[in-house]
């Protein structure tokens, strides 16, 4: 037997890899081809261990192994070795020995043998004078050890900490009373609106024996079921005289503050909550079977309230909670210790001085408010309802405003609405000396400063003022109106009736989607809470609304449309059914409720209207179809399948495409023309809705005049009277390509090395840090990550160098904050989502080869960015789309490169699309996760380090069965499907389980259970169209959590997570998030002085030469006032917290991010939804502001526009002196406008000189 240490001494082992890299497999011959050790590297997972000191105890030996194999120092620190050690028993005759000197080490995965070789070669394991030796161990593994290989290893230190936490959290705290109430605005009073009193003589530990019939209540700290890890405080209430026991569950991350006090000999704990707790019940004396899966799974049922008296106030008094605990008992000590272990907010002395049982939300008060707001115009009533439902004012306080609100209505409904919106922003900071009425008058004064009539303000074409209702288990949350992209239905009835439509979303407390819970059964609750509203309607601000429909994206967010019936001058009486009937003929799909609703949803997709076509300008052409060519053994259904090579793809004439683009440019704010020499890149493909047609059309240069060609695969229902081409997306620019967790796991399984991913991550972080010092790099980075796009920061940063303004980038405190926020956002995306950019790779929409130029396995792709030369992709390309679940979801293809002169794609290069061949056995898009050509985008990966050596065969699944009725579907069938979908929407859970299981199985995504999950995922994707729910019952579920799945607010080393040895784990641990706040500036600059020095002479020179006086910036103060007004609303509306004081920072809005950490995956999804909404609304705000800054560009000269923009910049600097909110971001918008106009003046001079 030869040790690896002695082999290195003889020069047979290569030097260690450089730091910060993962050691690659060491070639077998470097260990000596005749040595048994070398064979073990590609053999079994066990090695013989020898030369172990016989008289040393096992614990000492194990620690010596751990010190070397789990060390985080040295060149292999990325990869701690997980192992199990067994020593052979000692010879009974050698009493002094503790082992035989030999044993076996078991490794969790083949690759660990390679890493073990590198580790002990660098640092041998020594115990005393003994150097441990290793050799291949023959023989098969036992079944127990085979099972162990699928089980991750958690470090002993982490397990020790976890056991300590569990022990510390094992106590229960007796609760004497639970009080929900309302905290006074002064922070010193508390009105108890509901109280539950419990047995003071309850035993320290719960049991069935108790004195009297009074219920007993206990508080405990729940760390959650392993694998799910929801952390919460739970108060369980029970009585032997009651059939049910109740529970109040408070998520720990929703506790914003803790206070304690002693009052009349009772110890109180006061909690302020970000969102209401959840309420549950279960039978108290149910019989147990002994099987935990049957006894405890879904044993609790969700409730909206604990009892009828609680039901009246639960919507208004659930975010302030006071618990009474027995004084002078161990309960207080236990609570303090447990709160310390789970890192709850620090327990402080309470400031509450006055506590009383009040009826701030009595039935009378609530009825009076309801009657009051019903007399106002509905937009005003909606804002009054916001004040009530968001608990901004008490009912009696709202009633005091009746006269003032009535006076505002006489001025104008739109004006009164804006005043109330401003008032809602001011209320959380209300000064008691000012009073409620005084605060409302201050809001009116702020709105008067806008200097314009709100009655004349209308959004641009294609945008409408949308109102939202969020229905949670306990309350309704109202929001709006906000400018949003409209849809066909809204435009059908015009702006007069847009307030008759509202969007209603159903979510758990905190705004997160309802999640699958092992203990709590949400299905009955959703059926009751959601079903009642969907089937019976809901009342908002005195107006009754009924269910209408949903959009495809809305359903995924559990959001639907409601409408309040109205009378239209042309249509007559309009209700939900009348609207559905007007949309078209759905008889082809009427017997499948899900498909029927999916077809209706096309009319509710957010689109921009473009041009109207005549019936004879729409031509139906055939799809390219072939019979499936399958090997023997396939099902009859698969053998009978037809492949559609043009699925969802049509064509459009160049003239009509240009007309559409011109129309889009009209309804969207005009872009600045940089140079007459730069050719504009126009879209060559559009995603459209046209009547009942849906899909993508690409430009076909052979078509003449106004013509659009559609195919049967695009025809979803009959709507012959809807002839406007609606644009869902234009593909004018290519999008960057990013890795993600499923794709990394798949590529790793197919043989891509860790080092390829690490290099990309390191490069991404290096580039992000470089952006702090270079405005051009900042511009590219923000464009890549879609940061600051709403405020046109990439555009601004690119112009700084041209106008000698680089100092703003390095020295302006607000700009430095924006850069720091951007860096933090990027690092967070990389660490917690593995969203790593791949330079030179792209995301583009797919279209079919209508010119029949490509052979099987070929693609054509031309990447053309504005101001740059076209790039023709050539050679091997890895192509895929998101999500990548099945091993065959990525394929290698050949890009043909630059087309031959005179060929079809030389004449029309279809820039920023990928053209797929229509030849071969099977359409390539269908091989990529079941893709098609109706708008799916595809990743084109040119980086060969990410190309696997071999690709797996793509999945071929039978079509998912549809839920078909023996009659026509009704609206009740649709609402039943919505309820079922919300209950059984397992798509996200299936994806997470698949990924975590792949992390733990040696075969990765090729594991048989992962392949089963891939099939389920395919069915779950189709669920919204088939109506067939997908269940994961009976599927293996990962019981361990990899560190890369740790939430942002948790510590991956707390014992709940294992260190994943996969690429995702290495990448996760290789990046530290840091602090979002910017570091101190060495040489800060004053923005006004700096810009004046760089630009003022140039601007004044242009203006004075043409008689345009830049003085008089105060006349533009109304623009700033309105901008600031809207910006404050966005800061409040898009905060992740739900408390009235929760606000985004101005810098977060400008960048388009939310910095607050999340405690669970569903909160991360909510944050993404909020960020998407924030980006859309910020974009509308900036577009409107720039339009008003520059004025009517068709009338005003460039010099006049420059004067207006400079005046607005002067206004921003004036507001900076008083530090008025919004002046920093308004200055950026004004500066961008100034530089845009200067560029246009320069371009105009160039044109005139030609």
N, C-alpha and C positions, 0 to 999 in steps of 0.2 A: 504493500500500500504506500502511495506517495501523496504527501500533502501538497496543496496548491501553493503554499508558501515556498516549499523547496523547489517546485517547478519554476517559479519566477526567478529564484536565485540562479537556476541553470539557463536563464535567458529564453524560456519557452513561452512567456506570456507577454503580450503587448503592453505598452504603457497605458496608464489610465487615461480616460477621455478628459477633455478640458472641463473646467468648472462650468456650471449652468447648463450642462447637457445631460441627456439620458444615455447611459452606456449602451451601445449597440451590441448585439450578440457577438460573442468572441468566437472566431473560427475554431473548429474542432482541432485542426492540426497544431494550433498554437499550444495545446495542452499535451501534445504527444499522441500520435495516432494509435500507439499501442497501449495507451493507458485506459483503464476502465473508467476513470473519472471523466474523460472526454466523452465517452459514450453516454454518460448520464445526462449530458446537456440536452440531448434530443430524445432521451428515454423516458422512464417513468418519473413520478414526482417524489420519489423517496431516495435518500442517500444513507448509507451506513456511516456511523460515527464511531471513531475509535480513539485510543490514547486519552481517554477520560480518566482523571484521577479517581481512584476507587474509594478513597476515604473522605471525599467531599460530598456534602448533602446536595440533594437535587435542586433546592432553591438557589443555592450559590451558583451551581452550574448553569441553571436557566438564566440567571441574571447576567452571567458572563456572556452567554450567547446574545441576549437582548442588547447588551452594551455595544456590541459590534454590528449585529445585523439590523438593529432598529435605530442606529445612530443617524443623526441629521447633520453630521459633519463629514467633510471629505467630498470627493468627486461624485459619489453616488447618493448624495443626501436627498435627491428627489424621490428615491425609491427605498423606503424601509422594507426589509424582508419579513413577511409574515410566515410563521412557522409553528409547528408543534413538535416537541422533543419527547422521545420515550427512551429510557435507559433500561438495559437488561438487568434483571434481578441479580443480586450478589450470590456468590457461592455460599451455601449455608455453613460450610466448614470455616469460612473466613469471617469470623464474627465482627472483626474491626472494620470490614469493608461495608460501604453503603450502596455500591453498585458493582457491576462486573467490568467496568471500563469500556463498554461498548453500548451501542444503542442505534436508534434510527431517528432521522429528522425528516419530517413530512413538510413539503412545500406546497403552497396554495397556487399552483399554476406552473406550467413548464418553464416559462421564461424566468421564474425566480431562481432556478438552478444556475442560469447564466449570471444573474445579478449576484447571487451568493458567491460564485466563483470570483467575480471581480472584487467583491467586498473583502473576502478573507485573504485574497491575494495581496490587497493593499494593507489590510490590518488583520492579521491572523488572530484567532480566538485562543487566548492563553489563560490557563488556570494554574497558577503556581509556575512550575517549570514544564508543564505539559502544554504542547501545542496540539490542538484538536485536528484530527485528520478525517477526511471524507472519502467515500468510495461508493460506486454504484451499488444499489441494493436490488437484487433480483426478486421476482415474485410479484403477484398481483396485490392490489390494495383491497383491504376489507371494505364491505359495504358502508360501514360507519365512516371510514376515512374518505371514501368517495363522496359521501354526503358532506363531509367537512370541507371539501375543496370548493363547494358552492357557497360556503359561509364565510363572509369577510371577517377579518380579525380587527378587533378594537384594542388599542393599547391598554395595558394593565393600569396605567395611571389614569386613563380616561374612565375605565370601568370602576376604579376605586372612587373617583370623584362622583360618578353617577350613583354608586351605592351610598355614599355619604349624603348626597342630596336626597335620595329616596328615604333614607333614615330620618333626615331632618324634616322632611315633608310628610312624614307618616302620622303626625298629630292631627287631631280634630279640635276645633275651637267651638265651644258652646255659644250659641247666639240667643240672646234674650229677646231681641226685636229686630225687625228689618223695616226701615223707614225710607220710602221713596218720596221725594219732594222737590221743591223749587228753591234754589238759592237766591237770596236777595242780590240786587245789583251792587249793593255796597259791600258784598262779601262777608257781612256780619250777621245776617239773618237767614233762617231756614224754615220754610213752611212745609210741614209734613202733610202730603196729600193722600198717602196710603200707608198703613202700618200693619204689620203682622206681629203679634205678641206670642212668645213661645215659653215653654216650661222652664222656670228658673231652677227647678230641682232635677233637671235632666242629669243622668250620670255622666261622668267625664268621657266615657266611651259609649258609642251608640249601642243600643241593644233593644230588645223587644219589651223589656221590663221598664216601666216608667210610672211615675205617680200621677194619677188623675188622667183626665181626657185631653188636657191641653197638649197641643202638638209640641214636639221638640225639634230644634233646628241646630245643625252643625255646619260649620264652615271648614272646608278642606282645600288644599292646594293640589290640583290635578295636573300632573305632567303629561298626561295623554297616553293613549295606547301606542305601544312601540310600532313604529312604521308610519304613524300619522302625526303624532307629536303636537296636538293642539294643547297649549298651556292655558290654564284657566283657574279662577277661583270658583268654587261651587258651594252653594248653600243648599243643603238637603233638608226638607221639612217633612215630617211624618208623625202619625199618631195611630195608635192601635185601634182607635174608634173610626178611622177613615179607611176607605178601600184603596185610595190612591196616595202615593207620596209625590211631592213636588220638588222641583230643583230650579235654582237660579244660577245660571252659568255666566260668569263674567270673564271674557278673554283678558289675559294679563296685559297684552299690548294696548288695550283700550282704556286702561287706568291711567289717567293723566296726572293725578295727584292724590296723596293720602294725608289725612290729618287725624289727630287724636285729641280727645278732651275728656274730662270727668265732670259729670253733671248729676247732682243729687245722688251721689254715691254709685253712679253707673259709669262704666268706661265706654266711650263711644269711638268708633272709627268712621271717619267721613271720607267718602270716595267721590271724586269727580271723574266721570266717564266720557270718553270720546263718542261712544254710541251706546244705545241701550243694551242691557244683557239679554240673554235668551231665557225663555221660560219653558219648562218641560214637566211631564208627569209620567208615572208608570204605575201599574198595579203593585200594591204593597205586599200582597201575600200570594203572589203567583207561585205555582209549584215548580221546582227545579228538577231538571233531568240529570244534572251532573256534567252535561256537555256545554262548555262555555259558549260555543258558537250558537247553540240553540237558546241558552238561558239569558245571554246578555246582548246578543246582536239585535239592534233595533228595539231594545227593551223600553226605551224612553220615547215619548211622543211629544212633538213640538207644540207649543201653545202661543197665543198672542198675549195672554194675560193669565194671572193666577186665579182670579175670581171676578164676578160681575162688578164689584165695587172698584177693583183694580183696573178693569177694562175701560172705565170712563176716563181715567187719568193717565193710562200707560203711555199714550202718545205724547204727553206733555211733561210728565214727571218721571223720567226713567234715567236721566243722566246725572242725578245727584242722589247719593245713597248713603244712609247712615246706619251702622250696625251697633247694637248695644251688646256688650260683653260683660260677663260676671267680673266685678272688680276683685282685686286681691286673690286672683286665682292663677293657676299655671296657664290658663288660656291666653292671657295677654302676652306672657313670655313666649309661648309657642307661636303666636301670630307674628310677633316681631322677628323671631328667629327665621320663620319660614319666609316672610317677605324679604328678608335679607338674602336668603339663598337663591330666590328666584329673581332678585334684582328689581323688585318693584320700586316705584318712586319713594324717595326718602320720607319716612313718617315724620311729619312736622306738627307742631302745636296748632290746634285749630283756632281760627280767628272768629268763629261763630260765637255770637254773644246772645242772640235772641232766637229761640226755637219755639214754635207754636204749631198747633194743629189748625191748619187753614183749609179753606175751600176756594182756592184761587181758580180752580177749573170746575166749579160746580156746574150742574146741568143748566141752571138759570143763566149764569154768565155765558156759557157756550152758545145757548140758544139766542141770547141777545146779540152776540156778535154775528151769528149766522143771519139773523134778520136784518142787521145793519148793512152788511156787505152785499146782501141780495138786492139792495136798492141802488147800488152803484153800477155803472157800465162794467161789463165783465172783465176787461183788462185791469180796471181798478180793483174790482173784487178779488181778482187773482193775487194782486200784490198784498192786499189786506190778509188774504188767506196765508200768504207766505209769512207775514208777521206772526200769525197765530200758530201755524203748524211747525215753524222753526223755533218756537218758544222765544222769540225776540222781545215780545211784549206780552204781558198778562191780558186776559180778556177785558178786565176793567180798564186797562190802559188804552186798549184799542178803541173802546167805546168813547173815550175822551176826545178822540180825533175825528169824530163823525162830522162835526161842523167844518173843521179845517179841510178835510178831504172833499167834502161837498163843495166848498168854495173853489178848490183847485179844479174840480171837474168842470165848473162853469167856464174856466179859462180855456180848457181843452183837454180831451181825454188823453191824448198822447203826452201832453205836458204833465198832467197829473200822474200818469204812469211813470214817467222818468223821475219825477220828484220822489215818488214812493220808492223807486229803485235806489235812488241816492240815499233816502232816509234809511232804508234797510242796511246800507253800508255803514251809516253813522251810528245806528242804535247800539251796537256792541260797545262803543266807546262813549256812551251817553254820559253827559255831565248832569248830575242830579240838580245842580243849581239852575241849569238851563231848562230842565223839564222836557216832557215828551213833546208838547206843542212847540216849544222853542226850538227843539231839534228838527222838527218837521219844517218849520219856517226857515231854518238855516239850510236845509236841503233845497228848499224853494229858491233861496238866494243863490245857491251854487248853480242851480239850473238856469236861473236868469242870466248868469254870467256867460252862458253859452251864446246868447245874443241872437238866437234864431228860433223860428217856430218849429217845434217838433212835429206839428201836423203835416209839414211838407217833407219830412224825412222819410224816404223809402229806400229799402235795400236795392242793390243792383239787380238786373234781370238774372233769374236763375237762383236767387237767394230769397229766403223768406224768414220771418221772425217766428221761431219755434219755441214752444213751451213744453216743459218736461214734468212728469210726475214719477217719482220713485216710490214704489210701494214696498215697504219693509214689513216684517212680521208685526210691528207695533204701530206704525205711523205712515203718513204720506209726507213726502218731501217734495216741494215745488221749486221749480227753477225756470228762469226765463223772463221775458223773451230774449232769444239769442239769434243772431244771424247764422243761418245754416243753408247749405245747398238744398234746393228744392227737388221735387219729383213731379212726375206726370200728373198725379192726382191734385196736388196743391195748385199747380199751374192751370189745371182744367177749370177751377172755379175762381181763380184770381185772388189778389191780395185782400179784397174786401172780406172774404170768408176764411182767411187762413187761421184766425183765432178759433175757428170751429174744430180744428184738428189739434190733437195733443199726442205726444209720445209718452207711453206708460211703460216703465221698466219695473220688473219684479226682482228683488234682491234681498239678501240677508241683511242683518244689521251691519252697519259700516259700509254698505253699498257693494259688498262682494256677492258673487253668484252663490246660490245655494250649493253646498258641497256634499259629497257623499260622506256620511258619518256612520261609523261602525255601531255606535251606541244609540244614536237618535234616528228615529224613523221620520223623515221629512215628507214622505209621500202623502199621508193623510192630511197633513197640515197644508201642503201646497194645493191639494185638491180643494180644500175648504177655503183657504185664504185667496188663492189666485183664481180658482174656479168660480167662486161667487162673483168676483169682479168681472171676469171675462164673460160670464153668462148673464149677469144682471146689470152690468154697467157700474159706473161710479159717479159720484157727484163732487165737482170741484168748484168752489166759490159760487155755489148756488146754481150751477149749470150741469145738466145731466149728459153724460157721454156714454156711448156704446162701442163695443169692440168692432173694429173695421177690418184690419189685416195686419200683416207684418212684412218687412223686407228680409231678404236672406241673411244679411249681416245682422239685422236687428234680432232675429230669432236666436242667433248664437249668443247674443248678449241678453237674452230673455226680455226683449223690448218689442212692443207692439204699438200699433196705431189705434186711437179711438177717435170718434167723431161725435159731435153734437148736432142733431138734426137741424136743418135750416131751410129756408125758402130761397131759391135762386131765380132771378128774373127770367132766365132762359130755360132752365131745366125744371123749375117748379119745386115741389117738396123733395128734399134730398135727405136720405138717411143712409146708414151703412149698407143695407142691401141694395139700394138704388145705385150707389157708387160702384159696388162690385158688378152689378148688371151692366153698367155703362162701359166697363173696361173692355169687354169683349165676350167671345163665345168660348167657354171652357169645357164644352161637352166631351172633348176627347179624353179629359182627365178627371171628369166629375165624380167618378166612382172611387177614386183614391184620394182621401182627404188631404194627405200630406202633399201630394203632387198638385192637387187643385189649389191649395194655398200657396205652393211654391210658384205656380204660374201667375197667380194674382200678385205675388210679391214683386214681380218684374216692374209693375207700375209704380212701386214704392221705392225703387232703387234711386239713390241720389244721383241726379244727372244735370247736365247743362243743356238747355235747348239750343239747337243749331238751326238748320234750314228745313223747310217743308218741301217735300217732293210730291209729284203727281203720281197717280197709280201706274201710268205707262212708263215712268222712270224707275220702276222697281221690276227687276227681271228675275224670275226663278230659274236657277240652273241646277243640274244634277250634282249630287255628292259623288265622290270617287269612293267606290265600295269594292271589297273583295271578300270571298269566302275565307273563313278561318282555315289555316293549314296546321292541324294538330297531329301529334304522334298518337299511336294507338293507346288506348287506356283512358283517354279523356272522356268526360261525361257527354251524353247526347246533346245537352244544352250548349256546351262549349264547341262541340263539333258543328252545330248548326249556326253558330254565331257568324255574323257578318262584321267585318272591320270597316269603319268609316274613316277614310284617310283625311277628309276635309271637315271633320266634326266641329261645327260651330264657326266655320270660316267662310267668308264671302269676299267679294271684291268691290271696288268703287273706282269711278273714273277720276282722272287727275283734276278735271275741272270742278267736279262736285267736291272732291277732297279740299281743293283750294277755297271753295266757297264756304265750306264748313269751318276751316281755319280762320278765315276772315271774320266769320260770324262770332266765333269764340273770342277773337281778339277785340271785337266790339263790346261784348258783354263783360269781358274781364278788363281790368285797368290796363291801359297801353303800356307795353314794355319800352324801355329806352333803347333807341338805336345807337349802338356804340360807334360804328364806323360804316361808311358807305361801301367800303371794300370787303366787308365781312358778309358772306352769304348766309341768309337765315336758314337754319335747319328746321324744316317743317315735318310734322308727323306723317309717316307713311302707313300708319295703321291706327284705327280707332276701335275702341270697344263701344258698341252701340246698343240702343234699344230703338226699335222701329215697329210700332204696332205690337204684334205678337212675336216679332223676330228678335232674337238675342244672339250676340256673338261678336266677332271681330271682322272688320273689313280692311283689307289692304289695297293699296293703289295698284291698279293694273293699267299700264301705259297704253294698252291696246284699245281701251274703252274710250269712246268719244262722247262729248257733250255731258249732260247731267244723267248719270246712270249709276245705279247701285244693284249689284247682283247678290241675291241671297240663295240659300240652299235649304233643302228639307230639314237638315239637322239643326238649322237655326229657327225653324218654325215651331213655336211652342203653343200658340193659341191664335184664334181668329180675332183680329182687331182692325178691320179694313178702313175705319174712319180716322185712325191715328196715324198721320203721315209725317210727323215731325221727327227728324233724326235726332235722337237724344244721345248725348255723349257721356258715357260713364268714365272713360279714361282716354287720354291721348298719349301716345308713346313717342313724344318728341325727343326725349333724352334717354340714354341708357341709364340704368340704375346700377349702383355698386353691388358687388356680390359679397356676401358674408357667410362664414361658416356658422353652424349652430350645433347644439348638443347632439341631436339625432344623426346629423350628417357626420360629425366627428366620430361618433361611436361606430357608425357603419363603415367609414373609410378605414378606421383602425382595424376592424374585424377583417377587412379585405386586404390588409397587409401594409397600409400606409404607416410610416414610422412616426413615433412621437416627436422626433426632432423636427419634422416638417411643420407640425402644428405649433411647436414652441417657437420656431423661427418667425412664423407669421405673428404670433402674439407679441413676441419681443419687438418686432418691427412696428406693430401697431402702437405699442406704448411709447416707443422711441419717437415715432412721428407725432403722437399726441403731445408729448412733452416739448418737441421742437416747435410746435405751434404757438407756444407761449412766447417765443422770441422772433417769430417771422409772420407778418400779416398774410403773405401769400400762402404759406403752409396752413395758417388758420382758416383761410377761405376754403382751401381744398378739403380740409378736414371737416369743417362744418357742412359743406356740401355733401360729403360722403356720408356723414351720420345724420343728415337732415336736421341740423341744429341751427337755430337762429334764422332759418329760411323765411319765417313769417315776417321778421323785421329786416330781411335782406342783408344780414350781416356778411355773408360771403361776398356779395356785391360790394359792400362798403369796404371790407378789408382789402379787396383787390385794388381798390382805387387809392388807398392811403399812400402808397409809394409814389404814384404818379403826381400827387399833389403835395408832396413833402410833409405828410401827416403821420409818418411812422411813429412819431413820439407819442401819439394817442394810444397806439397799440401797446407800448411799453410802459407808459407813465400815467395814463388816465385810470384812476381807481375803479371806476365803474366798468371800463373795458377789461381791466385785469380780473375783476370779479366774474365777468362773463366768460373769460377764458378759463378761469379756475373751475367754474361750474361745468363748462364743457368737458374739461379733462376728467372731472369726477364722474360725469355721466358716461363717458366713453369707457372708463375703467370699470364702472359698475356693469355696463352691458357685457363687457368681455368676461369679467369674473363670474357673474351670476347667470349669464345666458350663453357664454362662449360665442358671442357675436363678434367674430374676428374678421376684419376685411381681408380680402384676397386681391392684392393689386393685379391689374391686368386681366381680371375676370369680371364678368358682367351678368346682369339680370335683365332679360329682354322678353318680349311677348312672342309667342309662337304663331307662325302662319304656314300655310301649305304651299307647296311648289306647284303653282297653277301653270307654270311654263314647262313643266316636265323636264327640267334640266338636271336633276340630281338622281344619282343611283342609290340603291339600298345602302344604308349606313353612312350617307353623306348629308351634310348640312351646309347652308350658306348663311353667313352672318357678317354684316358690315356695321361697325360701331362708329358713329359720327357725333361728336360733341361740338357744341357751338364754338366757333372760333378755332377749331382744330381740324387737321386733315383726317379723312376717313381711315379707319383701320379695318382691313379685311382679315378675318381670322382664318388661319391656315394650319393644317396638320391635326394631330390628335387633340381632341377636346373631351373632357369629362362633362357630361350633361346630366342634369337632374332637376327636380323641382321639390318644393317643400310641401308636405313633410316627406322625409326619407325614412321609411319604416322597414320595408322588405329589403333583403340583401340585393335584390335585382333592381332596385329603384335608381341606381346610378349605372350609366352605360358610357362606354368609350365610342366616339364617332369621329369621322374625318371631316374637317372643314375644308372646303375646296379653295379658299383663298380668293384673290382678286379675279373676277370673271374675265373671260376673254373679250377683247374689244368687239362691240357689235352684238354681243349676246344679251339675253333678256335682262340679266342682273347687272350688266354694264349700263344698259339704257336706264333701268330703274333699280337702284341698289337696295330698296326697301330698308333703309337705314334704321338701326336699333330694333330690329326684329331678328328672329332665327327662323330660317326657312327649312321646313322638314320635307324630306323626299316622300313621294306617294308611291314608291315601289318597294317590293319586298314581301315578306310573309306577314308582317304585322306593323301597324303604324308605331313609329318610335314614341310619340307622346303617350300612347296607351301603356307603354312599357315603363314609364316613369311615374309610378304611383297612380296609374289610371288617369293621366292627364289628357287634355283635349285642346282644341284651338279656339275656345269661346272666350278667351281672356286669360288663360293660365300663363304665368311667366316662368321662364326656365333659367337655370344657372348654367353659364358657360365658363368652365374652369380650364384655364390655359396652363396653370402651374403644374408641371409634370410631377413634382414631388407629391402632389395630391392624387395622382393617377394610380389606381391599384393595378397590380400586374395582371390580374384576371378579374373579370366581372361575372357575377352570378346571373343565372337565368331569371328574367323578370317574372313577377307573379302573374298568374292567370286564374282569376277567380270567376266563379259563376256570378251572374248578376244577382244582387240582393233581392229577395222576395218583397213584393209590395203588399201593403195592407189594403185589400180591395173589398169594397162593400157590394152587396147585391142590389143597391139602390143608388140614387144620386146623393152626393154629399151635401150636408147642410152646414150652416155656420156653427151649429153645435158640435158637429164632427170636427171642425177645424179647431175650436176652442178645446175640445177634449184632447186633440193631438198636441196642442201647445202645452197643456198641463202634463201630459205624458212625457213630452220632450224635456221639460224642465226637471222632471223626476228621474228620467233615465238617460240624461245627456252624459254619457261616459267617455266621450272622445278624449278629453284631456287626461282623465284617469288612466285610460288604456295606454296613451302615449307615455305617461310617466312610469307606469308599471313595466312597460316594454323596455324603457331605457334603463331603469334600475335593475331589472332582471338581467339585461345584457351586460351590465357592469359586473354582476356577480357570477355569471356563468362563464366557464373557460372558452366556450365557443362564441361568445358575444352574441351578435344579432343572428348568427346561424344556429343558435340553440333552438331545439324543437319547440319549446314553449314560447320563445320569442317569435317564431314563425306563426304560431297559433294567434298570438297577439296581433301580428301584422294583418292576418285575415280579419280579426275582429275590428281592427282600426279601419280597414277598407269598408266594412259594413257600417261602421259608426259614421263615417264621412257621408255615406249615402242616406243615413237615417232621415234627415230633413225632407228628402224627396220620396223615400219609400214608405215611411211611417212605421217601419219595423224596428222596434227597440232592440238594442244590443245589450246583453247582460254578460257580466264577467263572473257570475257564479260558477264555481268549479274550476276556475282558472287559478294557476299558482300565483300567489302574491308575494312580492319581495318583503321579507320581514326585517331587513336591515336598510339603513339609510346611508348612502355615500356622502362624503363630506361636501361634494360639489352641489348637493341638493339642499344644503343648509341655508335657511333664510338669512336675510341680511342682518337681522337684529339678533341672531343667535351665534353661539360660539361652537364651531365645528369640533372643538376638542372637549366638549362637555360629557362625552360618553354616549351620546345618542347617535353618533355618526362614526363611520369607519373611514379610514384613509383609503380611498380608491387608488389602485395601482394603474387604472386605465388612463388614457390620455386626458380625459376630462378632469380627473383628480389631480394630475400633474399640473395642468394648466391652472386649475383653481388655486392650488397652493402656491403657484409661482407668481402670484400677483397680489400685492397689498393695496387696499382701496385708498387709504389715506383720508385727508380732510378736504372738504369742498371749499373751505375758505381760502382766499388767496394769501400768498406770503407777502410780507411787507415790501413796499416799492422803494427802491433805492433813490430814485429821482422822480417823485410825482410831479405831474404837470397840472396846471389849471386849464381846463378845457377851453374856456372862452379866450384867454390870452393866447393860447397856442394856436387855435384856429384863426384868430384875427391876424396873428403874425404871418401865417401861411397863406391865407386866402383873401383877407379883406381888401388889399390893394387890387388884386386881380378882379374881384367881384365889383368893387366900386368903379374901377376903370371901365368895365363893360357897361355898367349901368349909367354912369355919368356921361359917357359918350353918346348915349341914346336917350338921355332925358328921363330915365326912370329913377325915381328917388327911392332909396331903400329905407328911408326914415318912416316911422309910423308903425313899428312892429306891434304896438299895443292893440292895433285894430284886429290883430290875429289871435288875441288872447282867448277868444271864444273857441278857436280850434284846439288850443291846449286844454281848456276846461273840459270840453267834450271828450278828448282823448283820455285825460286823467280820470274822468268819470267812468268810462268804459273799462279802462285798465284796472281800476279798483274792483269793478264787478268781476272781472276775470280772475283776479287774485283770490277773491272769495269763492267763486263758483267752482274752481278747479282744485281746491285744496283736498288732500287725501283725508284730512280730519273733518269731522262733522260738527265740531263745536262752533258757535257763532264767531269766536275770536280766531279761528284757524284761517290763516291767509298765506298765500304764496308770496315769496320775495319778488320784487320787480325784476330782478335778474333772472329768476326762474321762468317768468313769462316770456322775456326776450329770447332766452335760449330755447324755450319749449320743453323744459324738463321739470320734474318734481323730485326734489332731493330727499324728501323724507324716506327713511328706511321702512321696509315692509317686514312683517313677521310671518307671512305665509305666502304660498304660491298664488292663492286667489286674490290676495291684496296686491300682488305684483301685477296680475292681470287687470285689476281695477285701475291701478296707476297708469298702465298703458292706455286704457280706454280714455282716462281723463287727459292724458298727454295728447292723444289724437284729437280730442275735442278742443283742447287748448290751442293746438297748432292751427286748426281750421278757423277758429274764431279770431285768433290773433292775426291771421292772414287777412281776414275780412276787415279787421280794425285798421291795420296798416294800409291796406289798399284804399279804404275810404279816406283815411287821414291824408295820404299822399295826393289823392284826387282833389281834396279840398285845399291842400296847401298850394298846389300848382294851378288850381282853377280850371276853367273851361279851356282845354288845350287846343280846341279847334278854333277858338277866337283869339286867345291871348298869344302874344309873341313870346319867343324864348326868353327875351330880356325881361319881359313882365313876369314870366314864371320864375325866373331867377330872383327877381326882387321879392316876390312873395315867399320863396323858400328861405331867402336870407332873413327876411323879417321874422319868420317863424323860429329861426335859429336864435335870433335876438330875444324873442319871447322866452325860449327855453332858458337862456342865460339869466334873464331877469327873474324867472321863477326859481332858479337855483339859489339866489340870494336868500330866499325865505325857505329853501329846502322843501318846496311843494312837491307832493307825491307825483311821480310821473315825468318830472322834468328831465331826468337822465335818458330815459328811453325816447321821449319826444325829441330831444336834441339829436339822437341818432337818426330818427326818421327825417328830421329837417336837414341834417347834414347830408344824408344819402340823396335827398331831393336836390340839394344844391349841386352836388357832384354829378348827378345824372344830367342836370340841365347844362352844366359846363361841358360835359362830354358831347351833348347834342349840339351845342354852339360850335364846338371844335369840328364835329362831323359836318355841320352845315358849311363851315368855312372851306373844308376840304372839297365838298361838292361844288361850291361856287368857283373854286380855283381851277377845277378841271376843265 
